[in-house]
Amino acid sequence: MQISPSTKRLLIGILGSLAALLLLAFAVFQWKRQQLLTYALGEVKAKVERKYPVILTLGPARFAGFKTVEIAGLSLVPKAAPTDTLLTAKLLQASLSVRSLFAGRPVFSGLEIITARLTARESATSDNYGFLVKKQKASTVPRDTTKGTNYGLLLNQVLETAFDNVPGEALFKDFYVSYLGPRHTALLRLPELKIEDGDISGRLTASIDSVVNELGISGHISPGDYALTARVFGVGGSVQLPYVPRRFGALVSFDTVLVRLDSKEFDDDDTGGHLMVRGSLAARNFSLYHPKLASNEIEVKRGTLDFVARLGRGTAALEKGSLLTVNKIVLYPEISVRLKPSRAVSISVRSAETEANDFFSSLPTGIFDEVRGTTGTGTLTYRMSGSVDLARVDSLKFDSSLRGKDFKLTSFGEEDLSKLNTAFRHTVYNDKGDSVRTFAVGPVNPDFVPYNQVSSYLIHAITTAEDPRFFTHKGFMEKAFVKSAIQNIKERRFARGGSTISMQLVKNVFLTRQKTVARKVEEALIVWLLENTRMASKQRMFEVYLNIIEWGPSKYRWPSGKRGVYGVKDAALFYYGKRPAELNLAESLYLASIIPKPKFARYSFDAYGDLRRSTRYFFRLIADIMATRGLITNNDRESLPYSLRLNGPARQYMSFATRPDTTRVTAAADSSQFEPLNLIDLLNTGAAPDAGVNSGAPAPDEEPPKAPN
């Protein structure tokens, strides 16, 4: 069918009119859409400036596509500091729902920020970012400000500010975040960080207080639920934690850490409110180094903390329901810390019953290196509890126990603990860590003295002064440890050791002389293994102890060429020119008095050659206790002399004072050193026996074996 020319002209006219109408409608739409966009951005600016004391400036905005909006520039400036710009961005892009725009409720999504700079500054009196933290509405309940900062309220404000301002979808390119404060500096460079449907991915370089890390980030965030899962990992190496080196002198690093926040609940109450947070922290190849903790890095291959934490005014707590996993060891910690009105700490930790081999293989490296590789059968369970209020240090309580069930050792690790039962080579070191002398401990050494050839006066003087329950306890004396800890806290120094003879033996035979937490912890584990598997008899342990401990100057050289005064034979010859079996009560008390600090033995005498006041105090104290326990007679006690005849080479090393002992010389050990474990209430004088930390293990009612007078 042919269309007539007139019909064609009519159709062309109609189509032309429709096209013109469409073009006109599109032009009107474009004009109106742009007008609405300008209005919507004005509303955004007004809303932000109503919410925060800032000036928000937005550059020219246009539609770069049907739904894509471009804003050429942004700046955010605090009103309190109009010359201190907090945030700038070169370009912003976002998707805008046209329907929502015409409905008067614009909905933006898919935010992209290109070339942005967030510059936070802080001085001693002000900052340019504090307004971002929401202020809590004033409470009608009066609050006690003497209890310190409310950490729950503070963290709740930070979490709400962070989660409430996280977009559902966003892309950050070339984003720099910097902080300059009076004590710290930080610079974060984000080449790209993407948030899509709550999924997070990106890379960044973080430079904080000169600690630089290349990091990768992945995870998921649900702002409405205050839930977050974030995995942070090192790119090309491990991640070193900033701030810690500068603040604590420690190094902390990890390969990967997984942070999960499951929920938060803030309850306002008459204390100012408290925050409950639940989540977890997991780390792979976690490493910690501090010279006071250990001589080497402490490393944990895998560790996880599932936490239930409570924060309030001046308080923080890890509550019941928390779970700590160290490799294959599962622990249930409960910790409470109070900062005001006085500092107080309470802690309780218990482990799940753990297979012996899993227990030993899970011990962190850098702490238990000497027992690494140990194997056994049965299971092990650990418990520890303690509390202290630093305003009342005498309130300190502590209890610790490792219990075995059908436990037996099948092989040893780096150190063969059974060597105590045979002759072995022993090396002694000076305080600098240099080896002084190596000798055999056993009958093959002519200087070795068997237990039954040592004066009973010396045996009883040493056990009374150093460890009155050595022959009956299982390696530890809890009351003595607590008393030592109380004195150390009061004096803010290691004024008192608190080590049993078992612990001193282990330190000398198997470990270094370094005063670190790791050494003390490993020392305790080795002591437990020795004592609870009956690897060596008490008499043998004491015999080894007598033959290796230091008793005088390490620089002294004997005619035979050997150096130092080590072992009971050296001590008896060096001071008195006698054999160990010939020592009398006064001579034995003096040797016992210098065990804690043998280098101070030279300060024991005054100008007349008499014992100084602190040493006489020790003589009276120990002799009284020995008499009370029936270890010496009352006549021995009453006839005790307070002077000594030094017939050995020690005399030339003594520093005799130039005047009588009218005041105590500070170089000499004070009387507190003479009371590490020898308190009346720890002995058989009517007080309850100190069961120690191994009260669950049966102990024989053993008395010190007899030795000749």
Beta strands, then each sheet from edge to edge (+ up, - down):
strand 1: 54-58
strand 2: 61-63
strand 3: 68-71
strand 4: 74-78
strand 5: 87-96
strand 6: 108-121
strand 7: 170-180
strand 8: 185-196
strand 9: 199-208
strand 10: 211-222
strand 11: 227-234
strand 12: 239-240
strand 13: 251-254
strand 14: 256-267
strand 15: 274-289
strand 16: 298-312
strand 17: 315-318
strand 18: 323-326
strand 19: 329-338
strand 20: 344-351
strand 21: 354-355
strand 22: 375-389
strand 23: 392-411
strand 24: 424-429
strand 25: 435-441
sheet 1: 1+ 4- 5+ 3- 2+
sheet 2: 1+ 4- 5+ 6- 7- 8+ 9- 10+ 11- 14+ 15- 13+ 12-
sheet 3: 1+ 4- 5+ 6- 7- 8+ 9- 10+ 11- 14+ 15- 16+ 17- 19+ 18-
sheet 4: 1+ 4- 5+ 6- 7- 8+ 9- 10+ 11- 14+ 15- 16+ 17- 19+ 20- 22+ 21-
sheet 5: 1+ 4- 5+ 6- 7- 8+ 9- 10+ 11- 14+ 15- 16+ 17- 19+ 20- 22+ 23-
sheet 6: 24+ 25-
end
